[in-house]
């Protein structure tokens, strides 16, 4: 699949007349809990030639290439990416630390990584992850019978919030790292690890009896983290000048 993904990236460059700066895996594979039939969610950042940006018209700054049911490739223009980076966009911050990287060029991702602490907003990330956890919990994990694989899509954002609360840093992308660092109660840890083994082994985790120890943990943490998210304040220096310099640097470097 890696070779197929790289071929598609080069096809995108030719078709859209862009240069891809980096491409990584996002979603369950990057988070560490893929099923055997999980699709590939490839995310990338690209740059157009300088002339493309010199226009009085707004232009589409996203490239979406749904290949098939197993491969989905989406990318953001560098200017869109840097605007979202300035806002501490959690999905983009996850792209930067994904352990599954398909393509890198020109050193752009490394420079973004060096700047991430200057744009990271604990408050913005907390609200993003907490809203994700609340939405999935409300929709999938109520009642006696629940869609059990959705536990991962509630637990991971909750643990990301707890990491931010504990360290005031962007959380790691791997679910297992979050679990082993933040879950200390033996019964809860065992319940999570059992579900994780089943999911990775390819079991069909559909509707089953809810896992009370996990539900109790989720409900308690949602209450606590909601209060914490409202109390936290973030003061950051405006990074716009730095990001403008980065933008101009890569326009020149890539296309000169």
N, C-alpha and C positions, 0 to 999 in steps of 0.2 A: 504493500500500500504506500510506503514512503516514496518509492519511485513514481508511482502514479500521481501522488500529491505534488511532487516537484515538477513533473511534466505539466500538470494543470497550472501551476504557478507561472511557468514560462509561457504557457499559452495565454494566460491573463495578461502578462506583460506585453505580448505582441498584439493581442486583440485591442487592448485599451490604451496602448502606448504609454505605459507606466513602467516604473522600476519598483519591484517589491523590496522593502527594506528588511522585513523579517516575517516569518510565518510560523505559528505554533499551534499546538493542540489546546482546545478549550473544552469545558464540559466534563462529563463523568470520567473519561480516560485520563485527563489531566488531574482531576481531583482524587484519583486513586480507587474509584469503585465502579469500573466498567463491568457490564455484563458481557457474555461471550458474543452477543449480537449488537453491542453498542456501536452506534455510527461514529464517524470521524468528524469532529467539529473543528475545522481549520480556520484560524483567524489570522489576518495579516494586516500590515500597514504598508502603504505604497506612496509613491511620489510621482506627480506629473512633471512635465517640462515647465520651465518658468513661464512660457507663453500661455499655458493653460490657465494660470492664475491671473493673468493680466487681461481681465475681461470685465465689461460692465454688467454682465449677466451672472446670476448665481448658477452654479453647476452642481450636479449630483456628486456627492463626496463619499459615496459608498459603492462598492462593487460586490454584488451577490451572485454566486455561481452554485446553485443547487444541482449537483451532478447526478446523484441517485439517492436511494434510501440509505445507503451506507456512507456517503460522502457529501458534506456540506461545507462550502468554502465562502467565507465573507471577509471583506476587508474595508478598512477606513483610510481615507486620504490623510496624509501627514498633518495637514492643517486641522482637520477634524480631530485627529488623535491628540494633537498637542493642546487643543482647546479643552478636550475632555481630561487630559492629563492635568491641566491647570486646576480642574475641579476635583481632582483626586478620584477619578472614575474607577470604581473597584474592578469591573471586568477588565479594563485595560491594564490595571496594576497586576491582575492575575496573569494576563498574557505575558507580561514581562518576566514572571518567575516560573512559567510553565517549564516542567522538566522535559517535555516532549517538544522539541524544536525541529522543524523541517527545513528551514532556510533562513540564512542571515547574510546580509551584505552591508558593506560600508561602515559598520560599527555603530549604527544608529541605536539599536536596542541597548547596547552597553552604555551609551551616553544617557539614555533615559533612565536606566537603572541607577546611575550615579546621581541623578537628580531626584529620585523618587521620594527621599526623605524631606525634600524641600517643598513638595507638593502634597504630601500625604496629610489628609484631614481625618483624624479619628472620628469626628462627628459625622461627616459625610458617609464614611464607610460603615459606621455603626447603623445609621438609618437605612442604608442600602441592604445590609445583611439582615437586619431585624425585620424589615418589611418583607423580605423574601421568606424568612422563617415563619412569620405570622401568616402570610398568605397560603403557604403550602400546608401549614398545620391546620388552619381553618378549613381548607378545601378537602384534605385527604385523610386526616388523622383524628376525626371525630367519631364517636360511637364505639360500639364493641368490635365491629369488623372494620378494619382500616386497610388502605392500600399500602402494604407494608414497605415496599421499596421507597416510598416517599419519606420514610424516616431519614434517609440520607440527605434529602433536600431540605430538611428542617434542621437536622443536627449540624450539618456542616456550617451553615450561616450562623447558627447560635455559637458554635465553637469559635468561628472567626471573630464574633463580637467579644467573646470571653478573652481571646488572645489580645485584642486591642485594649480591652480593659486592663489586662495584666501587664502588658509590655508597652502599650502606646505605640505600637509598630504595625505595619502592614502584615497581615497574617500569612503564614505559608500556604501553599496551594494544596498540598496533600492532606487528605482527610485523616490518614493514619497518624501523621505528625501532630495534628491538632488533638486527636483522641489521646495519644500516649502522653502528651504534655499536660492536658487539662482535665482528663477524667481519672479520678483516683478512687472512686467508690467501686469496690470489686464487683458487686452484682450488676451495676449499670455497665461497667466496662465489659463484662462477660456477655451481656445481652447485645451490646453493639458489635463486639467482635464476632459473635455467632451469626448475626445478620450479614455482616461484611463477608464472611467466608461463604455463606450461601449465595450471595449475589455474584461474587467473583467466580464461583464454581458454575454459574449459569442456571441456577434454579429460577423458576418462574415465581417471583415474589409478587403475588397479586393480593387479593383480599384474604386476610387472616385475622385471628383474634389479636386485638391490640396488645402491645407489650407495656404493661402498666409501669414498670420501672423507668422506661424511656419516656412515656407520656408524662409521668410525674416530674421528671427532670426538665422536660421541655416547658411545661406550664410554669414551673418555678422560675426558670431562667428567663422566660419571656417577660414575666412580671418584673424581675430584677433589672433586666437589661433595658426595658422601656424607661424605667426611672433613671437609670444611669445615662442613657442616651440623651435625656432631656437636661441633665445637669452638666454635661461636659461642654467646655468651651474650647474653641480652636482659634489660635492666633497665628497666622502665617504671613510672612512677607510675600508681597505680590511677585510671583515668578515670571511675569509676562516678558520682561526684558530678556531673561535667560532663554526662554522658550522661543522668542523671536530670533535670537542669535542662532539657536539650534536649527530652526526652520531655514534661515537664510544660508547657513553653512551647508546644509544638505542639498538645497537647491543648486548651489554652486558646485559642490563636490560631485554630485551624481551626474550632472548634465554638462559640465564644462567640456 
